[in-house]
Amino acid sequence: MNGPIIELLVLAGIAVFLILKLRNVLGTREGFEKPPVPRSTEARKPQFEVIEGTVDRDIVDHVADGSADAKALAAMKRVDPTFSVTEFIGGAKGAYEMILTAFEKGDLASVRPFLAEDVYDAFAGVVEAREKQGLTVEAEIIGVGETTLQSVDYDPATKEAEITVRYTCEMTYLVRDNAGDIVEGKPNTIRKQKDTWSFARKMDSTDPNWLLVATSD
């Protein structure tokens, strides 16, 4: 037997050995296997399961146990078991950054689906007034610090809920006129800003989005 044939047999033996090892490590697939369920079609499940008589940490981590706010939140969760107070606070923080940035840039179209009609009209009025005066805003959010639940209002009859959140924000802010001169703010200066926003939603709605319905300092 010449050299090339011996070499070919050795390589074939190594290949068979590797295939057997791979089968041992990965296993084999035989018969019918269910395809993976797309995440978008999976049923939404409650994030917190509350046993009767126990404290719901998702609620008491944000409001006092036994308070009117706590009772309102518990009633809201009974109507919509997928509702999580903790997740709502996180979403409200993201909404604040997104909406505030869009407002300062004058780009309200991108956030209009998240604004109640009267809030949109108020924001649009400010943006229009700036444009008429030839003012431009240069603003950048450095970070949103404290985001706390301030109050809860819930109507069991209509299933309408309103949650008010208090924000503390750090941002840079400059307003320039047509000539490019600064008329408000200071360069390279971070200012602290506090806002109180209220969000509303019907808890039995199939739409999970909350609308910004009121703002104040």
Residue, then its C-alpha position, 0 to 999 in steps of 0.5 A: m500500500n503506497g503512501p497516498i492511500i495510507e494518508l487518505l485512510v488516516l484522514a477518513g478515520i479522523a473524520v469518522f471519529l470527529i462525527l461520532k464525537l459531535r453526535n455525542v455532544l450535540g445529540t440528534r433530532e428525530g421526529f416532529e419538533k415544535p417551531p419556536v413561538p415568536r415573542s410577539t405572539e406569546a401571551r403577556k404574563p403578569q410580572f408579579e404574582v401576588i398571593e392573597g394576604t401578602v404584601d405586593r412589593d411592586i406596590v409598596d416599594h413606591v407608595a406606603d402600604g395601605s395608603a389610598d395610592a396603594k389601594a388604587l394601584a392594587a385595583m388597577k392590577r386586578v383589572d390588568p394583571t400585566f401592569s407593573v408599577t416598577e416597569f411603569i416608573g421605568g417607562a415614565k422615565g424614558a418617556y420624559e427624556m424622549i418627550l422633553t428632548a423632542f419638545e426642546k428640538g421642536d420635533l413634536a411629530s415624533v412624540r404626538p402619539f404619547l401626548a393628550e390633545d391639550v398637552y400637544d396643543a400647549f407644546a405646539g404653541v410654545v414651539e410656534a412662538r419660538e419660531k416666530q421670534g427666531l429663537t432656537v434651543e440647544a438642549e441636551i439631557i445629561g441625566v434624569g435622576e430622581t423619578t418618583l411616583q407622586s400620586v395615583d387616581y383611579d376610577p373603578a367604574t370607568k377603569e380610567a387611571e392617572i399616575t403623577v410622576r415627579y422628575t429631577c433632571e440635569m441638562t444643558y440649555l441655551v437659547r439663541d436668537n437669529a444672530g446666534d447670540i445667546v439670550e438665555g442660559k450659559p455655555n458649558t453650564i448644567r442646570k437642574q430642572k424639576d417637573t411633574w407629569s401626569f399619565a393616563r390610561k384605561m386599564d382595560s384597554t388593549d392599548p398598553n400606552w400611557l398618554l401624557v395628560a398634564t405637566s407642571d413645574 
